């Protein structure tokens, strides 16, 4: 059953029905889960949630956006508090068209002047709309609807404005004749006398709706006996939320702690449930490629980075802030953006300062007297399957990693062909390749021929950036090579160029993926400054 049919059925069920206020997608979802058959999209509550007054300060398009999220989150009908229709008949009929497009089942408009003022603020001073003009507005809305079941509810404010029963009945008949599907009889009295008197005099000519905010102590059986069709609980979710937020916020502020709050509020897990997070996970499993999910990243982050002086006196280079987040976190974020969830971090200097969520830590406590391969050896047990090995002090554009991952080669490294434009300090992994970088397309693979800091400049074709991808076979080759090199007396001084030279000597092929910049090695204070805007 469509949402419009559902709402019309509520009006004509022959028994008293109830709908509950909501003011955004989350509260609408809660209303539906509780068991209500419909939602009242309260103008007061939506305005309050947006931080503005209930005086048409929120534009009708802003209200529509909220309603769209509410409709998307639920399967039950929504009756929108449409104030006065946000203007004249032309605005009102366009409102109907837009509400239909957004899955809203019905709209309620009140016979006051635009811009409206909430009925409980100086109600008797508020002018009513001209009856004939308002009836014309209703007719225009009914003429504009495409769905024959879309409902327009006319809200009568004569009681609020201080008029009597006769004026209410006169206006009610005009609005019913204009096509209103139901009438909302509003009163600010603390007893239901006015609405009951109207219901008796009206005689059931069309469905009646009431909002017992002021006369809340009235048993609902009274409305049932009076022939009322629908009761709106109009603003209580918003008011409850305000009380809860004030209490929680005040407690946290005063106590500077979450200790007396955490077990009294909804869990984050409950938020995820209401957001239907499980469905997204299932959809990802159906629609997203499974590539990279079995890939592991090993990040070597054991060094202090003494070249950075005071910045790394007590904090390792990998934890320096880059744009508000640690360098290591930026690096991990790049891997996870490519769906690499299994991350291993080798830490050393000030290891207790190295932290990141959902990663495995391996410690190289001999960081001060060892080089890169010693750190890699510490993570040897993780060198299985598809693995990406990365230095812990580099930043690079995501496409570089994506291209490495897409390459089927057993071992492939990222090499910057624009090495001459950099001014690196310390050890640099220059490389010689099977052919120099060119913009011309070639199907021939580029392979590594040599790597080292002391290569003759006329033999240098680029600089390895500290990023290598290995297939399962490639990981075994690297693991075996590290084990073999580990037998050397000078193992603690060996670097990656020693590893690659060993692999080449063993006949292992190393494929080169050329890049032109788009990466940064954070070695000194100038690099650190540049990294802030990388």
C-alpha positions in Angstrom: 0.0 0.0 0.0 1.4 3.4 -0.9 2.1 5.9 1.8 -0.8 8.1 0.6 -3.2 5.2 0.7 -1.9 4.4 4.2 -2.7 7.9 5.5 -6.1 8.1 3.9 -6.9 4.7 5.5 -6.0 6.2 8.9 -8.5 9.0 8.3 -11.2 6.6 7.4 -10.5 3.6 9.5 -13.6 4.1 11.7 -11.6 4.1 14.9 -9.3 6.5 16.7 -5.8 6.5 15.2 -2.6 8.1 16.4 0.5 9.6 14.8 3.7 10.8 16.5 5.9 13.8 16.0 9.3 13.6 14.3 11.7 16.2 13.1 14.5 14.4 11.2 15.3 11.0 9.7 16.5 9.5 13.0 13.4 10.5 15.0 11.1 9.4 12.2 12.8 5.9 12.2 12.2 5.7 16.0 8.5 6.6 15.6 8.1 3.9 13.0 10.0 1.2 15.0 7.8 2.0 18.0 4.7 1.0 16.1 3.0 4.2 15.1 1.2 4.1 11.8 2.1 7.6 10.8 4.4 10.6 11.4 3.6 14.2 12.1 6.5 16.3 10.6 6.1 19.2 13.1 6.9 22.7 11.9 7.7 23.7 15.5 10.1 20.8 16.0 11.8 21.1 12.6 12.3 24.8 13.2 13.7 24.1 16.6 16.1 21.4 15.3 17.3 23.9 12.8 17.8 26.5 15.5 15.3 29.0 14.3 11.8 30.3 15.4 8.5 28.8 14.3 7.8 31.9 12.2 8.6 30.6 8.7 12.2 31.5 9.3 13.1 28.1 7.8 12.4 28.3 4.1 10.0 25.8 2.6 12.9 24.2 0.6 14.8 23.6 3.8 11.7 22.0 5.4 11.3 19.9 2.2 14.9 18.6 2.6 14.2 17.5 6.1 11.0 15.8 5.1 12.8 14.0 2.2 15.3 12.4 4.7 12.3 11.4 7.0 10.5 9.8 4.1 13.6 8.0 2.9 14.2 6.5 6.4 10.6 5.2 6.9 7.8 3.2 5.2 4.9 4.8 7.0 3.1 8.0 5.9 4.1 11.5 6.9 1.7 14.4 7.4 3.7 17.6 7.1 2.9 20.6 9.2 2.9 23.0 6.2 2.1 26.1 8.2 0.1 28.5 5.9 1.4 26.8 2.7 4.4 29.1 2.6 2.7 31.8 0.6 -0.3 32.2 -1.6 -2.2 29.5 -3.6 0.7 29.3 -6.1 3.3 28.5 -3.4 0.9 26.0 -1.8 0.2 24.1 -5.0 3.9 23.9 -5.8 4.4 22.6 -2.3 2.0 19.7 -3.0 3.9 18.8 -6.1 7.2 18.8 -4.3 5.9 16.8 -1.4 4.6 14.1 -3.7 8.0 13.9 -5.4 9.6 13.4 -2.0 7.2 10.6 -0.8 5.2 12.7 1.7 1.6 11.5 2.1 -0.2 14.6 3.3 0.1 18.2 4.2 -1.7 20.3 6.8 -2.1 24.1 6.3 -3.6 26.6 8.7 -5.8 29.5 8.0 -3.5 32.3 9.2 -1.4 34.9 7.5 2.1 34.2 6.1 4.5 34.4 7.7 2.9 32.5 10.5 3.5 32.6 14.2 3.2 29.6 16.5 -0.4 29.3 17.8 0.7 29.4 21.4 2.4 32.7 21.1 -0.1 35.5 21.4 -2.7 33.5 19.6 -5.6 36.0 20.1 -3.5 38.7 18.4 -3.0 36.7 15.3 -5.0 37.6 12.2 -6.8 34.8 10.4 -6.6 34.4 6.6 -9.5 35.5 4.5 -11.9 32.5 4.4 -12.5 32.6 0.7 -8.8 33.1 -0.1 -7.9 30.1 2.1 -10.6 28.0 0.5 -9.1 28.9 -2.9 -5.7 27.8 -1.6 -7.1 24.4 -0.6 -8.7 24.0 -4.0 -5.5 24.8 -5.8 -3.7 22.2 -3.8 -6.2 19.5 -4.6 -6.1 20.4 -8.2 -2.3 20.3 -8.2 -1.9 16.8 -6.8 -1.1 13.9 -9.1 -1.8 11.1 -6.6 -5.5 10.9 -6.0 -4.8 9.7 -2.4 -2.6 12.6 -1.4 -4.4 14.4 1.4 -4.8 18.1 2.3 -5.7 18.7 5.9 -7.2 22.2 6.7 -6.2 23.4 10.2 -8.7 25.9 11.7 -7.3 28.5 14.0 -10.5 30.5 14.9 -10.6 29.1 18.5 -6.9 30.1 18.9 -7.6 33.6 17.6 -10.5 34.1 20.1 -13.5 33.4 17.7 -16.4 31.2 18.7 -17.9 28.0 17.4 -20.0 29.7 14.7 -17.0 31.1 13.0 -15.3 27.7 13.2 -18.2 26.0 11.6 -18.5 28.6 8.9 -14.9 28.2 7.9 -15.0 24.4 8.3 -17.8 24.1 5.8 -16.0 26.4 3.3 -12.8 24.3 3.5 -14.6 21.0 3.2 -16.4 22.3 0.1 -13.1 23.4 -1.3 -11.8 19.8 -1.1 -10.1 19.4 2.3 -9.7 15.7 3.1 -9.9 16.4 6.9 -10.1 19.2 9.4 -7.6 19.8 12.2 -9.5 21.5 15.1 -6.9 23.5 17.2 -7.4 24.8 20.7 -5.2 26.1 23.4 -7.6 25.5 26.2 -6.5 23.1 29.0 -9.7 21.2 28.5 -11.1 19.6 25.3 -14.4 21.5 25.6 -14.0 23.5 22.3 -13.0 20.6 20.1 -15.7 18.4 21.6 -18.3 21.1 21.0 -17.1 21.4 17.4 -17.2 17.7 16.8 -20.7 17.4 18.1 -21.9 20.3 15.9 -20.0 19.1 12.9 -21.8 15.8 12.7 -19.1 13.7 11.0 -19.1 15.5 7.6 -15.4 14.7 7.2 -12.6 13.3 9.4 -11.5 15.4 12.3 -8.0 15.7 13.7 -7.0 17.0 17.1 -3.7 18.0 18.8 -4.1 17.6 22.6 -0.9 19.3 23.6 -2.7 21.6 26.0 -5.4 19.3 27.2 -3.1 16.3 27.5 -4.8 14.9 30.6 -7.9 14.0 28.6 -8.4 10.3 28.2 -8.3 9.3 24.5 -11.6 7.5 25.0 -13.2 10.9 25.1 -11.9 11.7 21.6 -13.0 8.2 20.4 -16.5 8.8 21.7 -16.6 12.2 20.0 -15.9 10.6 16.6 -12.4 12.1 16.2 -10.4 10.2 13.5 -6.8 11.1 14.3 -4.8 12.3 17.3 -1.4 14.0 16.8 1.2 13.8 19.6 2.7 17.0 18.3 6.1 17.9 19.7 7.1 15.5 22.4 10.1 13.9 20.7 11.7 17.3 20.2 11.0 18.3 23.8 12.3 15.0 25.2 15.5 15.4 23.1 16.0 18.9 24.5 15.7 17.8 28.1 18.0 14.8 27.5 20.7 16.9 25.7 20.6 19.6 28.4 21.0 17.0 31.1 23.9 15.2 29.4 25.7 18.3 28.3 25.4 19.9 31.8 26.7 16.7 33.4 29.7 16.4 31.1 30.5 20.1 31.5 30.3 20.1 35.3 32.1 16.8 35.8 34.5 16.9 33.0 33.9 13.2 32.6 31.7 10.7 30.7 31.6 8.4 33.7 28.1 9.3 34.8 26.7 9.6 31.3 27.9 6.7 29.1 25.6 4.1 30.5 22.6 6.4 30.4 22.7 7.2 26.7 22.2 5.2 23.5 25.3 3.3 22.4 27.1 4.2 19.2 26.1 0.7 18.1 22.5 1.6 18.4 23.0 4.7 16.2 24.6 2.4 13.6 21.6 0.1 13.9 19.1 2.9 13.3 21.2 4.1 10.4 20.9 0.6 8.9 24.7 0.3 8.7 24.5 -3.5 8.3 22.7 -3.0 5.0 25.6 -0.9 3.6 28.1 -3.6 4.7 26.0 -6.2 2.9 25.7 -4.0 -0.2 29.5 -3.5 -0.2 29.9 -7.2 -0.2 27.5 -7.5 -3.2 28.6 -4.6 -5.3 32.2 -3.6 -4.5 35.1 -5.6 -5.9 36.8 -7.8 -3.4 40.3 -6.8 -4.6 42.8 -5.7 -1.9 40.7 -7.0 1.0 43.2 -9.8 1.5 46.2 -7.5 1.0 48.3 -6.6 4.0 50.3 -3.4 4.6 53.5 -3.4 6.6 54.6 0.1 7.6 58.2 0.6 8.9 57.9 3.4 11.5 60.7 2.7 13.9 63.0 5.7 13.3 63.2 8.8 15.4 63.8 11.3 12.6 66.6 13.1 14.4 67.0 15.4 11.4 63.8 17.1 12.6 65.5 18.3 15.8 63.2 19.3 18.7 60.1 18.1 16.8 61.1 14.5 17.3 62.9 14.8 20.6 60.2 12.9 22.4 57.9 11.9 19.5 58.8 9.6 16.6 58.6 11.1 13.1 55.6 9.0 12.1 53.5 10.7 14.8 54.2 14.3 13.7 51.1 16.2 13.0 50.3 16.6 9.3 47.2 18.8 8.7 45.9 18.0 12.2 46.5 14.2 12.1 49.6 12.1 12.7 51.7 11.2 9.6 51.1 7.5 10.4 47.4 8.0 10.4 47.4 9.7 7.1 49.4 6.8 5.6 47.0 4.2 7.1 44.1 6.2 5.8 45.5 5.9 2.3 45.8 2.1 2.6 42.3 1.8 4.0 40.9 3.9 1.2 42.1 1.1 -1.1 40.3 -1.5 1.2 43.5 -2.7 2.8 42.3 -3.3 6.4 45.1 -5.5 7.7 47.9 -3.1 8.7 51.1 -4.0 10.6 53.2 -1.2 12.0 56.8 -1.7 13.1 57.6 0.8 15.8 60.8 1.6 17.7 61.7 5.0 19.1 59.2 6.2 21.7 57.1 3.2 20.8 54.5 4.0 23.4 53.8 7.2 21.6 52.9 5.3 18.4 49.2 4.6 18.3 46.6 3.9 15.6 43.3 2.1 15.7 42.9 -1.5 14.5 46.5 -2.2 13.6 49.0 -4.8 14.6 52.2 -3.5 16.3 55.6 -5.1 16.1 58.5 -3.6 18.1 62.1 -3.1 17.0 63.7 -2.2 20.3 67.1 -2.1 18.6 66.0 0.8 16.4 69.0 2.9 17.4 71.6 0.5 16.1 69.8 -1.1 13.2 68.6 -0.1 9.7 65.6 -0.8 7.6 65.9 -4.6 7.0 66.2 -5.3 10.7 62.7 -3.6 11.1 61.4 -5.6 8.2 62.8 -8.8 9.7 60.8 -8.1 12.9 57.6 -8.4 10.8 58.8 -11.5 8.8 55.8 -13.6 10.1 53.5 -11.1 8.3 55.3 -11.5 5.0 52.7 -13.8 3.5 50.2 -13.4 0.8 49.8 -10.1 -1.0 51.7 -7.4 0.9 52.5 -3.8 0.5 55.6 -2.6 2.3 56.0 1.1 3.0 58.3 3.5 4.8 56.5 5.2 7.7 57.6 8.7 6.8 56.2 9.2 3.3 53.0 10.6 1.8 51.7 9.8 -1.6 48.7 10.2 -3.8 46.2 7.4 -3.6 46.5 6.6 -7.3 50.1 5.5 -6.9 49.1 2.8 -4.5 46.1 1.8 -6.6 48.3 1.3 -9.7 50.8 -0.8 -7.7 47.9 -3.0 -6.4 46.5 -3.4 -9.9 49.9 -4.7 -11.3 50.1 -8.5 -11.4 53.9 -8.5 -11.1 55.3 -10.5 -8.1 57.4 -7.5 -7.0 56.7 -4.0 -8.2 58.1 -0.7 -6.9 57.1 2.9 -7.3 59.9 5.0 -8.8 59.9 8.8 -9.2 61.3 9.7 -12.7 61.5 13.4 -11.6 64.2 12.7 -9.1 66.4 15.6 -10.3 63.7 18.1 -9.1 64.0 17.0 -5.5 66.6 18.0 -3.1 66.7 15.0 -0.7 69.0 14.7 2.3 70.6 11.6 3.6 70.4 8.2 2.0 68.6 8.1 -1.4 67.6 5.0 -3.2 68.5 5.9 -6.8 67.6 3.3 -9.4 68.7 2.2 -12.8 66.0 0.7 -15.0 65.7 -1.3 -18.1 64.7 1.8 -20.0 64.3 5.4 -19.0 60.9 7.0 -18.4 59.0 8.2 -21.5 55.6 9.4 -22.2 55.4 7.1 -25.2 53.3 4.1 -24.7 55.0 0.7 -24.6 53.8 -2.8 -23.8 57.3 -3.7 -22.5 57.7 -3.8 -18.8 60.2 -1.6 -17.1 62.4 -3.5 -14.7 64.9 -2.7 -12.0 68.6 -3.1 -13.0 70.3 -1.5 -10.0 69.6 0.4 -6.8 71.9 2.4 -4.6 72.8 5.8 -3.2 76.1 5.9 -5.1 74.9 5.1 -8.6 76.6 7.3 -11.3 74.3 10.1 -12.1 74.3 9.2 -15.8 72.9 5.8 -14.8 70.1 7.1 -12.6 66.6 6.8 -14.1 64.7 7.6 -10.9 64.3 7.4 -7.1 62.5 4.6 -5.3 60.0 6.3 -3.0 59.8 3.6 -0.3 56.8 1.7 -1.5 56.8 -1.9 -2.9 53.9 -4.3 -3.6 54.4 -8.1 -3.5 52.2 -10.9 -4.6 52.1 -14.1 -2.5 55.1 -15.4 -4.5 56.8 -12.0 -4.2 56.3 -11.9 -0.4 58.0 -15.4 -0.2 60.9 -14.2 -2.3 61.3 -11.1 0.0 60.9 -13.2 3.2 63.5 -15.7 2.0 65.9 -13.0 1.0 65.6 -11.2 4.4 66.3 -14.6 6.1 69.4 -15.2 3.9 70.7 -11.7 4.5 70.1 -12.1 8.2 73.0 -14.5 8.3 75.4 -11.7 7.3 77.5 -10.1 10.1 76.5 -6.7 8.9 72.8 -7.4 8.7 71.9 -4.7 11.1 73.3 -2.1 8.8 71.5 -3.3 5.6 68.9 -1.2 3.8 66.4 -1.9 1.1 68.9 -1.3 -1.7 70.8 -4.3 -0.3 67.6 -6.3 -0.4 66.9 -5.4 -4.0 70.4 -6.1 -5.1 70.1 -9.5 -3.4 66.8 -10.2 -5.2 68.3 -9.3 -8.6 71.3 -11.5 -8.0 69.0 -14.4 -7.2 67.2 -13.8 -10.6 64.0 -12.3 -9.1 62.4 -9.8 -11.4 61.5 -6.4 -9.9 59.0 -4.4 -12.0 59.1 -0.6 -12.0 56.1 1.6 -11.9 57.1 5.2 -12.9 55.5 8.2 -11.3 56.3 11.9 -11.7 56.1 13.5 -8.3 52.9 13.4 -6.2 54.7 12.0 -3.2 56.7 13.4 -0.3 59.4 12.1 2.0 59.3 13.8 5.4 63.0 14.0 6.3 63.5 17.6 7.6 61.7 20.7 8.8 61.2 21.9 5.2 59.6 18.6 4.3 57.4 18.9 7.4 56.2 22.3 6.4 55.5 21.2 2.8 53.6 18.2 4.1 51.0 20.4 5.8 49.6 21.3 2.4 50.3 18.1 0.6 
